[in-house]
Amino acid sequence: MLETERNTTRRLATISVAVLVLTGFAGVGMVTVGATDSGATDSGAAQVRVAHLSPDAPAVDVLVDGNVALDGVEYGTISDYLQVPAGEHTVTIRTDENETVVFEGNVSVEAGTMYTVAAIGEVSEETFRPAIFVDDAEETQENASVRLIHASPDAPTVDVTVAGSGAVLYDNVTFGNATDYVEVPAGDYTLEVRPATENNDGEVVGTYNVSLESGTAYSAIASGYLTPDDEPANVPFDLIVTTDGGGETMANETTAEM
C-alpha cells in the first residue's frame, strides 16, 4: 500500500466524467474511489478509468449527444475501471458555473483494452483536453511494473531517479506523455523528480516515498504546478501513484516539498 499526507486521489472522482460520458448513460452516479468494478467483463467492451488532472479547471458538466450526463464535478481524482461499449462516442465538457465549452469531440475505445483517460492542460490557456493512455503492462509474478505520466502543465521535461542508487527510471519525459512500463523488484523506493538534463542530474524538485508490490502494475502521475503561486490555481506539484488494471487507487507520501 502507498500512504499519503495529502490523500490527493481521494477527492471527488471528477474524471469519472469521461467514463460516464463514454458510457452514454445519462444520470449515472459518481464512481466511488478505491473500489474496482466487480461486474463480469463484457468481451465487447473496453475497460476505462479517468483522471481529472487539469489543475485550473473548475467544476464541469458533461454532456453526451447534447444531454447532461453529469454536473458539478471537480478537479482531483482517478476513477475505477468501468466497462465502456467499444466504438466512438461524442463528448462535450463545459464549466458548471457559466456553461463555457472547454472540450468537444469524439473518443474511441476498442473492446478488450484497458485505458486511462486523463483530463490535462489548462482551461486558462485553452489547452484543456483528454489524453488517452493504454494500460498494457505485462503480467509479472516477482516484480512490479511502473510507468510515468507527465501531467504537470508548468513542469519542464523531467527525469525520475531513485534516491541512493541514482538509477534512472525515466528519462526526458515531456508533458502529456506516458513512458513505457519499467519492471523493478518489489520493495520500497524514494523517487526523485528532476528537470531533464543530459546526465539526469538536475536539481530535485520533489521526493516521494513509494512501496511497490510484486505482480502489480502502477502509474506514477506528475500533476499540479511546480510554481502554484505564479499560476491560475493554487494546486501544488505532486506525484500520484495508482494501481493499473484494477485494484485500489492509492496516493503517495510526499517527503520533500518543492
N, C-alpha and C positions, 0 to 999 in steps of 0.2 A: 504494500500500500504506500501511497505518497501522501504526506501530510502537508498542511499549509497554514500559515498565519493569516493569509489573505484568501480565504476559500473562494478564489475567483470563479471557479467553474460552478459554484452553487448559487449563482444568481438566476434570474428568470431564464427559462430556456427559450430565449428570444429567437434564436435562429431556427427553432422548430418552425419558424416562419417558412423557410424554404422547403422543409419537408412537407409541411401541411399544404403548401402551395402545390407542390408536385403531386401530391395525392389527389388534389382536386376535390377534397371533401370539405365543403363549407361548413363552418360551425364546429369543427373538431376542436377539442380542448387542448390545453397546453400539455407538453410532454413532461413527465417527472424526471428530473435529472438523477442519474445514478442507477437507473433500472434499465434492463435490457428487454427489448421486445420479445416476449415469450411465446408468441404465436408461431404456428408452423410456417416454415418458409415456403413461399409460393415460387415455383420454378419459373414462372413467367414474370417475376417482379425483380426489381433491384432492391438492395438494402442501402438506405440513405440516412445519414445523420447530418446535422447542420451546426455551424458555429457562428455566432454574431461577433465579429472581430473588427468592426468599424468603430473606432473609439469616439468619433464625434457624431455618430448617427443617433438621432433622437428615437423615441418610441415610434414604431411604424405600424401601419396597417398593411395587410397582404391581401391582394385580390387575385382570384382565379377566373379567367374569362369574364372579367368585369364584376364579379361577385365577391364581396368581402368574405374571406375565409378566417381572418384573424385580425384583431385590432389592439393597439396599445402595447405592443411587445417592445422590449428594451435591449440595450447592449448587454452582453455578458457571457453567455454560456455555450456549452456543447450539448446537443440533444442526444437522446437514444437513437439507435438504428431503427428505422421503420421501413416496412415494405412499401414500395412505390411501383405502380404499374410501369412497365417498360414503355418507352416512347418519348414523344416530345410534348412538353407542357408549357403553356403561356403563363408568365408570372408578371404581376405588377406590384411594386412596393412603393408606398407613399408615406410621408410623415403623418403621424397621427394628429398633430396639432393643426396643421393647415392644409393637409392633403396634397403637398407638393410631391410629384412623382420623382423618386430617386433612382428607380430602375424599372425597365420594362423590356421583356424579351422572352426568348424561348430557351428551355433547358431540356436536354435529352439524357436519358439514362438507359442502360442495357440490362436485360434480365441476367440474373446470376452474378452481378457485380456489386461490390460494396463501395460506397462513395462517402467522402466528406465534402459538403457544400459549405464554403466559408464566405460570409459577407466581409469584404475587405475594402480598403481605400477610405476616402473621406467624402462626406457629403459636402463639406465646405469647399472642397477642391474639385467637386464634380467627378471624382474618381471612384465613387461607391459602385461596387459590382460584386457578383458572386463568382468565386473561384472554385472550380471543381477538381478534387483530387481523388484518385482511385486508391482505395485501401487494400493493397495487394501484397502484403508481407507474406513471405513463405513461412510455413509452419516449422518450428524448431522445438525440440524437446528439452535441450540443455541450456540454450542461450536465450537472450531476449533480442528483439529487433526494434530499432528506434529510427525514426526519421525526423527531420526538422521542417516545419512550415514557417516561413517568414511572413508575418502579417503586421509588422510594425511600420506604419507609413513614414515616420521620420527617421527611422534607423537606416544606416548605410548597409551595404553588402556586409555580411557577417561571417566570421569563423566561430566554431564552437570547439573548445578543447576540454580535456579532462585535467582537473587540478592535481598536482602532484606528479603525474607521469608526463604531462604535456602532450599526450596523444591527441591527434586531431580527428575529431569525429566528423565535422562538416567544414567544407572549405568554399569560400566565395558564394554564399547563398544570398540571392537577391530577393527583394520584396515581391510578394505574390507567387513565389515558387516553393515547391517542396523538394527535398532531396530524396534519393533512394533510401530504402531501409538499410541500416547498418546493423550487423549482428554482433552482439557483445556478450561476454559472460554475465550471468545474473549476478546482482550484488548492488552495493551502494556506491554512488558516484557523486562527485561535485563537478558540475558543468560550468564552464566559464564562457560567457558570450563576449566576443570582441569584434571591433571593426575589422574587416578583412585586410590582411597585409600579405605580402609575398611569403613571409616566413611564419605566418599565423601567430604573430606575437604582438598584436595590437593591444592597447590598454583595455583591461577587463571592465565592462560596463555593468555586468550583473553576474552573480554567482548563485547557483541553485543546487540544493541537495536533492537527489532523486534516488529511489530504490526500485530496481528493475527485477522482475520475477522471470524465471525460466519459462519458456513456452508461451511468452506473451509479446504481442506487438504494441508499440506505443507511437504516438505522435507528440513531439515537443513543439509547442507553438509559441513563437515570439510575437507578442502583441502589446498594444498600448503605445505610449510615446516615450522616447528617451528624454525629451525635454518638455514635460507637460505644461510647465509654466509659460512656455512660448507657443503653445498650440491652442486650438479652439476648445479643447476639453481637457479637464484635469484627470487624465487616465494614465497612470504611470506604467512604464515598461514592466512586463512580467513574462515569465515562461510558464505556460500552461501545459501540463503533461496529461494525456488521456490514453486510455487503452483503446486499441483499434480492433475492429471485428467483433464488437460486443463487449460486455463486461462493464465494470463500474467506471464512471467518469471521475477522474481524480485531478487534484492540483498539486503543486509542489511547494516546498518551503523555500522562501527567499532568505538567503543567509547574508547577502550584502546588497545594500541599496546602491543606486547609481550615484 
